Amino acid sequence: MIVLKIGGDIFLKGLKSTLGNDIKKTLENEEIVIVHGGGDEVTQIAERLGKEQVFITSPSGIRSRYTDKETVEIYAMVMAGRINKAIVRWLLSQGIPAVGLAGIDAGSLKAKRKKRLLIIDERNRKRIIDGGFTGKITKVNTALLELLVENGYVPVVAPIALGEENELLNVDSDRAAGQIAGALKVDNIVFLTDVEGVLLKGEPVKNLTAEDAKRLLPKIGPGMDKKVLASVEALKGGAKEAVISSGLVEEPVTSALSHAKGTVISAG
């Protein structure tokens, strides 16, 4: 089984028939669960609705969206509605039997709401703020995903989790993909993005162990750091291999799985 993470950048730049054909080809031999992002689209829609988006940075340098109650409602609307259904419609047009759902469905993604957040403010000082509606995934219930896959469907998962008080929570899409991959103990998790893999000093890195990846995290830029962290979490959870690669090349899934493209991260 494979978890395929489609980044929001791939969605915004247009889903290509080459990707659809490659997913169909991969489905001949592998079961696939797709997880998608779309943060930039959420930002655009929110700002068109008059809701300014705020981004915060953790002490470790991870940048994320600050999610208050209004923002989480917009986030759910765009992620589980506009983006999820656009991807499902596109997959169906490619002859792929896709089913769209969010992590909240059947309690597939459970998360703990972050009551407080430690951030670095604009003056480079540490500060504690209210946690809003951001969650840390605590459990993946794979039953619904396995039921769909076993019956020939391709689940397409939006990264919205169910909180301990049954509230909607924003969870990072890369981290959600990593947690799902670990829980399913997949052979591969492939992150499709708009760059060729992990870059260090402008040069692509071909292979990393999980330990190498953790050491390099401070040197990896915003966005890619989450993919690397999610890869490490997937491997720790039971996935066998992670690949971060471009979704804009010919046969992006096949080339990632064969190691012809991208950065391969292995357990050790």
C-alpha positions, 0 to 999 in steps of 0.5 A: 500500500502507498500513501500519496500526499498531493501538495496544495502547490500541485493543486494550484498549478493544475492537476495533470493527466500525466499524474492521473495516468501514473496513478492509474498505472500504480493502482495496477499493483498497489493500493493507494490512499491520497492525502491532500494539502491546500493551505494557500487556497485556504488563505486566498479564500479566507482573505476574499471573505475578509478574514485576514490570515495570521501565521506564527513560528515555533521556537524550532522554526516551524511556520504554521497558520494560527487557527481561531474559530472563524478560520477553522470553519473556513479551513474546513469549508475549503479543504473538505469542500472546494479542494477535496471535491475538485481532486475527487472530480479530477480523479474520476475524470481520469477513470480512478474510483476516488472517494473524498472524505475528511479526517473527521469522518468516522473519527479517522483522525483524532487530535488533541487541541493545543491549549497554548502555543509557544511562538517566536514573535516579530521581535524574536521573543518567545511568547505564549498565546492561546492555542486556537483550533490547531491539533496534534494528531493522537490516533489514526483509526484506519478502519474506514480507509482499509474498508474503502481500499479493500473494495477497490476505492481510492480514499482522498483525505482532507486534513481535518481532525476530530478533537477531544470535545468533538470540535474541528481541528486544523492539522498539518497535511504533511503530518497527517499523511505521515501519521496515516502512513505509519498507522497503515504501515505502508510500503511507501509514502510519497510527497509530491511537491513543486520541487525535485526533493530536499535541497541543501545549499541549492543541491538536491539530496538523493538519500537520507536516513531518518537520523540524518533527516532529523539532524538536517531539519534546522537547515531545511527551509519552511514547507520542506521541513514539515515534509521531512518531519512527516517522513520521519514520523511515518517511518517511526510509525511503521512505514518502510520508506518515504520519498519527497519528489516533484509532482510536475515531472513525467510519471511522478509517482513511478519515478519516485517509487523507483528512486529515479527522482526525489529524496529517499528517506529510509529508517536507517 
